[in-house]
Amino acid sequence: MRKPASSCRAARPSGEALAQLYGLTDAELRVLLGLMPGLSLKEVGKALGLGEPTVKTHLQRIFLKTGMSRQSELVRLLMAHTPPLRSSR
């Protein structure tokens, strides 16, 4: 029996569980996901079509909602709420 294609792929953080847990808005989640590959706030803003001040505002709200104070903590938090990889066996 064939397994669904998604079970053979590496899991990418969607952040949905984290957003629900901490009450993040869609915009805040998009900013958080933009930080994952190590982009600067300016780069995240450009990718999302937002100004850097807007990205900073979203980031500050994410910090308040999660109780975190560093971007690296947010990335670790997001990774902790990402489903584990499944074996292709």
C-alpha positions, 0 to 999 in steps of 0.5 A: 500500500502506498503511503501519502506523499506527505509522510515521506517529506520532511516536515516544514513548520507551519506554525498553526499549532503555535499560532493557536496556542499563543493567539497569534494573528495570521500576520504575526505568524507570517512574520514568525515563519519569515524569521525561520530561514534567518532573514533580517526584519528588513528582508522579512518585510520585503518578502511580505510586502511590509515596511520594517516598522510594521514587521517590528511591531508584529515581532514585539506583539509575538514577544508579548504573547509568547513571553519570549524576548529573543528571535532565536527563542521564537525559532526554537519555540516554533521548531518545538511545535513542528510535527516530527519527521516521519520515516519513509519505511 
